[in-house]
Amino acid sequence: MIEKSTRNDKPDMPKREGESRREKASDVMTANPQTVNEKQTIREVARLMVDKDCGAVPVIGENGRKVIGMITDRDIVVRLVAEGKDPSTSKVSDAMSRNARTIGEDMPLNQVLELMSKEQVRRVPVVDKNGELVGIVAIADIANQSRDEQKLGQAVTNISEPGGRHTSSPR
């Protein structure tokens, strides 16, 4: 059976049976994820995480959907709870990771995996050509699609190494 493929960036190149097509971020992302702004309280974002069953939320600027950071349940624990700060009065800006890495919708999944591994992050926001948030990709999203178990396993190992982005003060 012959199918069209994007192998080697040649859209008309035939694909062999059983060979996976090159997938991109938009193929596996969660579209239109919940967001918060940096002025919201930690209690608000924590409630959102519980209600939506998520552990990470993109932080967007006040003017539009530009990603200015990420906040995770771990950020809240490490940067606020462990320091004895009050979640009712502390703001997202007190705990968020700034300068979050983002990816384009068309980034191939192997490159997304490499970025996650290098940056030691489990989730990465997806932006459109205007730099506005359109989705989020989690390592689990890639795991559900990946046929390269060795590369996936190495990425998870690298992501889990001590000293990642969420072990220090906000960036």
C-alpha positions in Angstrom: 0.0 0.0 0.0 1.4 3.4 -1.0 0.4 6.7 0.8 1.7 10.2 0.5 4.2 11.2 3.2 6.2 14.2 4.3 9.3 12.1 4.8 12.4 14.1 4.1 10.1 17.2 3.6 9.1 15.9 0.2 5.3 15.8 0.2 4.9 13.6 -2.8 7.4 10.9 -1.6 5.6 7.6 -1.1 5.4 6.1 2.3 6.0 2.4 3.0 3.4 0.4 4.8 4.0 0.5 8.5 6.1 3.6 8.4 4.8 6.5 10.5 4.2 9.8 8.9 6.0 12.9 10.3 3.7 14.4 12.8 3.7 18.0 14.0 2.8 19.8 17.2 -0.7 20.7 16.0 -1.5 17.0 15.4 -1.2 16.2 19.2 -1.7 19.5 21.0 -4.6 20.3 23.3 -6.2 23.3 21.5 -7.3 26.5 23.3 -6.0 25.6 26.8 -7.1 27.4 29.9 -4.9 30.4 30.7 -4.3 32.9 33.5 -2.7 36.3 33.8 0.1 37.2 36.1 -2.2 39.4 38.4 -4.5 36.5 39.3 -4.1 34.9 42.7 -2.5 31.6 43.3 -5.7 30.4 44.8 -7.5 31.2 41.5 -5.0 29.3 39.4 -5.0 26.3 41.9 -8.8 26.2 41.7 -8.5 26.2 37.9 -6.0 23.3 38.0 -8.4 21.3 40.2 -11.5 22.1 38.1 -9.8 21.4 34.8 -7.6 18.5 36.0 -4.4 20.1 34.8 -1.0 20.7 36.3 0.3 23.5 34.1 -1.4 26.7 32.8 0.1 29.2 30.3 0.3 32.7 31.6 -0.7 35.3 29.0 -0.2 39.0 28.8 -3.0 41.4 29.4 -3.2 42.4 25.7 -4.2 39.3 23.8 -2.9 35.7 23.9 0.9 36.2 24.0 2.5 33.7 26.3 4.6 35.4 29.0 5.2 32.4 31.1 3.9 29.1 32.6 2.7 28.2 36.1 2.7 24.6 37.3 1.5 22.9 40.4 5.2 22.3 41.2 5.9 26.1 40.9 3.2 26.7 43.5 4.6 24.2 45.9 8.3 25.1 45.5 8.0 28.8 45.3 5.1 29.6 47.5 3.9 26.8 49.8 7.4 25.8 50.9 8.2 29.4 51.6 5.0 29.8 53.7 3.4 32.4 51.5 -0.4 32.9 51.4 -2.0 31.6 48.2 -5.0 34.0 48.8 -2.8 37.0 48.4 0.1 35.8 46.3 -0.1 36.4 42.6 0.7 34.2 39.7 3.7 36.5 39.0 5.2 35.4 42.3 5.5 31.8 41.3 5.4 31.5 37.5 8.3 30.6 35.2 8.9 33.5 32.9 10.3 33.3 29.4 8.5 30.0 28.7 9.8 28.3 25.6 7.1 28.1 22.9 6.8 26.1 19.7 5.1 26.7 16.4 2.2 24.6 15.3 4.2 23.0 12.5 7.2 21.9 14.6 7.8 18.2 14.0 7.2 16.1 17.1 10.8 14.9 17.2 12.0 18.5 17.6 9.3 19.1 20.2 10.7 16.1 22.1 14.3 17.4 21.8 13.2 20.8 23.1 11.4 19.3 26.1 14.4 17.1 26.9 16.9 20.0 26.7 14.7 22.4 28.7 13.5 19.8 31.1 9.8 20.7 30.7 6.9 18.3 30.4 4.6 20.8 28.6 5.2 23.4 26.0 2.8 26.1 24.7 2.0 26.1 21.0 1.8 29.5 19.2 0.6 30.6 15.8 2.5 32.7 13.3 1.5 35.9 15.3 3.0 34.4 18.5 -0.5 33.9 20.1 -1.3 30.8 22.1 -3.3 28.2 20.2 -2.5 25.0 22.2 -0.2 23.1 24.5 1.7 19.9 24.0 2.5 17.6 26.9 5.0 14.7 27.0 2.0 12.4 27.4 0.5 13.7 24.1 3.7 12.7 22.3 3.9 9.4 24.2 0.5 8.5 22.8 1.7 9.0 19.2 5.4 8.1 19.4 6.8 5.0 17.7 10.3 5.8 18.9 10.3 4.4 22.4 14.0 4.8 22.9 14.0 8.5 22.1 10.9 9.1 24.2 12.4 7.2 27.1 15.6 9.3 26.9 13.5 12.5 26.8 11.6 11.5 30.0 14.9 10.6 31.7 16.4 14.0 30.8 13.2 15.9 31.8 13.3 14.2 35.2 16.9 15.1 36.0 17.2 17.3 39.1 17.8 21.0 38.5 15.1 21.7 36.0 13.3 25.0 35.4 11.0 24.7 38.4 13.5 24.2 41.2 14.6 27.8 41.6 13.1 31.3 42.0 10.9 32.7 39.2 12.6 33.5 35.9 
